[in-house]
Amino acid sequence: MHTIGIDVGGTSVRAGVVDEYGTILDTARAATPSDQHALEDAITATVTELGDRHEIAAVGLAVAGFVHNDRRSVMFAPHLAWRDAPVAERVASRIGLPVLLEHDANAATVAEHRFGAARGAGVVLLIAIGTGIGAGLLLDGRLYRGAYGVAPELGHLRVVPGGRPCSCGKKGCWERYCSGTALSTTAIELLARYPGRSTVLAREAAKDAREVTGRKVAGAARDGDPVAKEAVADLARWLGEGLALVADVYDPEIVVIAGGVSASAPLFLDDAREYYRELTTGTGHRPLARIRTAQLGDESAIVGAASLAREHAP
């Protein structure tokens, strides 16, 4: 019997059939609707599609939002439609299978600890950089969720008072300066500040500023576009500064960089490591965390959610 892991993100619903070794055997995908009922329709459709091809014991949903400690309901999701929603019960009633919820970064952290870059580590911090920032923390092999299931919500630490507006309602959150969305925002700001310095991104922005996506900025940076390279350098600085801040709090053994933006890590990770080294308190007099990219890539949340669901399958 296999389990399905579903990564419910701000832009897409990605599902995978996963075996007990953490291997994804089959996948399905849908766009993320803005309405909660349509979102549950999309989840049901991916499970139905995969269930037609495989025998499934349980489903794990990796959610970009606050998951209650009982892992049955979503309290709040900045990039999703759910608010105080009994998601596990509603989806389970539709698919006829046990459903377990987990924060997407927590699921990714479990996957990297069991099957990937953090195997054998005692204190693991995972930073998932995608549409925003998610984070997961393992202490002696156990997920730390805080008193109410919210911790560690690092993407919404305020790093710039009065800074860029965030979908959470605050201004200046870390993810507004270090994410795929941030990469796009920074590039658009630079294009306005330095007209004529970029050809590729300027053409995209002239058609529609929404065309200047984080993925396109990263691609332009690889091709040597000066504005794109500066935007990536800004992301590297904010990643290093944020990691130094949270390392002073958690003192991790390993930091795993995951999420869609991690695919472009060769562009920024060395610089981020240097900022981290310079800004962490006591550098030179203490061990510093090893910073690695996720071995499972952007599939880590799918693998982790399926692995956790397996533990609760009948």
N, C-alpha and C positions, 0 to 999 in steps of 0.2 A: 504494500500500500504506500502511495506517495502522498505528499501534502502540497498545497498550493500556497505560495507567498505572493502577496500583491503589494506593490509599492504605490500608494495613493499620493501622488505629488500634486503640486500646483498647476502643472501643465498636462500631465499624462497619468493614466492608470496602467501600470505595467505588471503583468502577472506571469508567474513561472511555476511549472511542475518541478519539484525538487525531491531528490532521493535522500537517503540517510547520510550520504557522504558530502552533502552540500552541492551536488551537481545539478544544474538546471537541464532538464530533459526536453522541455517544450515551453513555448511562450505565447502570450496573447497581449494585445495592447489596445487602448482606447484613449481618446482625448478626455480631459477632466472637465465635466460640465460645471456650470456655475450654480446649479440648483441641486439641493441635497438629494431629492428623489431621483433626479436624472443621474446623479453620481452613483447612487445605489443600483440603478439600472445598468450602468456601465460595468460596475463590479460584478453584478450577477451575470452579465453577458460574457465576461471573460472567463468566469468559473464554469459556466455552461459549455463554452467552446472547448476548454481544456478537459472538462469532465467527460465530454463525448469521446475523447481519445485515450483517457487514462482513468484508472481506478483511484479515487481520492478519498483520504481518511479525514482530513480537516483542512481548514483555510486560515492563514494568518494575514491580517491586514497591517501593513506598516504605514502609519498615518503621519502626515506632516502637521502635527498639532498636539494639544494637551490631552493625554489619555488618562482616564481615571485609574487609580491604583488597582482596581479590580479587573482592568483591561477589558471592560465590556462597553464603555461609553466614551465619547469624545466630548470634552468640556469646551474646547475652543481651538480653532484651527485658522490661523491668520490668512492662509491662502486657499482655504476650502470653505464649503457652505455650512458645515456642521457646527451647531451650538447646543451644548447640553443634550446630545443626541445618543440614544441607546443603539449605536450602530451595530454592535455584534448581534444583538437579538434580532434586529430588523433584517440584516443580511442572512443570518442563519435560517430564519423562517422562510426565506425565499429560495435558498439553495439546498436546504435539507442536510446541512453539514455543520459540525461544530466550527465556530468562528472565534478567533482570539485577536484582540487588538494590541498593538504595540506602537510606541513612538517610532517613526522611521529611522531616526538616528540610533535609537536603542537597538533596533533590529539589526542595523548594519554593524553596530559594535559587537553584538553577539556573533554574527557571521564571521567577522574578521578575527575574533578571538578563537572561535572553534575551527575555522577552516583557512584563515588568511594571514594577514600581515602581523597580527598581534598574538599569534599562538604562543602560549607559555608565559605571557606577561601577566603580572599581578595587578598593576594599576594602569588602565588603558583609557585614554581620552580620544574619542573620535569626533572629528569636525567634518560634517557633510556640507559641502559647498555646492549649491545648485541655484534654484530660484532665490532662495534665502540661505540661511545657515541653520543646520540642526546640529545637535551635539549629543553624545552618549558617553557615559562614564561607568567603567567596571572597576570595582574595588574588590581585590582578592577573588576575582572571577564572578562576582555578583553585580548585577545591574543596580546602580544607585538611581532611584526615582524621586527621592525627597519624600516629605510627609504626605503629599497629596498627588503624587504622580507627575509633577511638572518638571522637576530638575533633570538635567541641567539645561536651561533654556538660554544658551549663551549667545545665540544670534541676536537677541534683543537686549543685550547689555548696551547701555548708551555710551558711545565712545566720543561723540561730538555733540555737546549740549546745543540744542537749537538747530541741529543739522538737518539732513535730508528727512522728509516725512517717511514714515514706515507704515505698512499696512496694519501693524499692531496698534496704531494710534499714537505712538511716541515719535519723537524726532531724534535722529542721530544714532540709530541702532547700528551695531557692528555689521549686520548683514546688508545695510544700505551702502557700505563701503567695501565689502568683501563678499561678493557673490556674482553669479552670472548676470543678475539684474544690475548690480553695482558696476560691473565692467561696461555694460551698455550705457548707463547713466554718465559715468565718468567720460567715456568717449564722446558722447553728445555734448557735454559741457566743454570739453577740449576743442571740439570742432567749432563751437561758437566763439571760443576765446582765441583760437588761432586759425582763422579761415585761410584756406590755401595750403595748409601743411599736409593734408591728406587728400588723395584722389579717390581711392576705393571707398572709404567710409563716407566721404563727402557726397559721393554719387548716391549711396544708399540713403543717406539722411535727406538729400534733396527730394527723393521720391516719397519717403515716409520715414520719420524718425524711428518708428517702431521696427523698421527693417534693420536698424543697427543693433542686432542682438549680441549677447555675450559670445555666442559661438562664432559669429562673423568677426567680432573684434579680435578674438583669439586667432582666427585664421589669418586676418590681416597682419597681426603682430608677427606670425611665423613668416609672412612674406616681406617683412621689413617696414611696414607702414609706420611712420613716426608717431602719429596720434595713437594708433593701436598699441604700440610698444610702450608709450607713456601711460596709457590706461592700465596695461598689465603691470607695469612697475608700481603704480599706485595701489593696485590690489595686493601685490607682494608686500608692500610696506604695511598695509592694514592687516594682512594675515599675520605677519611677524609681530606687530604690536598687540594684536588680540591674543595670540598664543602666549606671549610673555605675560600678559595680564592673567590669563586663566592658569598658567603654569605656577604662578605665585600662590594661587589658591589651592590647586589640586595636586601639584608636584607629581605629574604622571611619569611612568616609566617609558611609555610609548605613546606618541600622538599619531593617529592615522588620519590622513586627509582623504576624504571620500567625496561622493557626489559627482554630478556631471562635469563641474569645472575641473575636477582632479585629472581629467583626461588631458588637460593642457598644462599639467604640473611642470613639465620641463621648461616652460616659459617663465615660471615665477618662483618655484619652490626653493631653489638655492638662495635667491635674494631674501625670501621670507625667513629661511633658516638663519641668515646672517642678522636680520633685524631682531629675530627672536633671541639670538645669542647676546646681542648688544643690550637688549632691554630687560631681560630677565634678571631679577634681583639676585645678586651674589654670583653672577657668572664668573667662572674662574676658581670659585671656592665651593662648588657643589656640582653633582652630576646633573646634566641636562637631558631631557627626554629625547629619545630618538624620534625623528619625524619621518614617517613613511607614507607613501601613497597606498590606498586600499588595493590589496591583491585581487579582490573580487570585483573591482571596478564599480560601476554604477548598478551592478546586480546584487550588491551586498545586502541591501534592505530586503530584497525578495528572498534571498537565501536565509537570512536571519528570521524573518517572519515565518517562513515555512518550517524552519528548525524548531522554533518556539511552539508553533501549532502542533508539531509532532508530539511534543511532551504532553499535550492535553488531549490528544486524540483518544477515542475509546478503544 
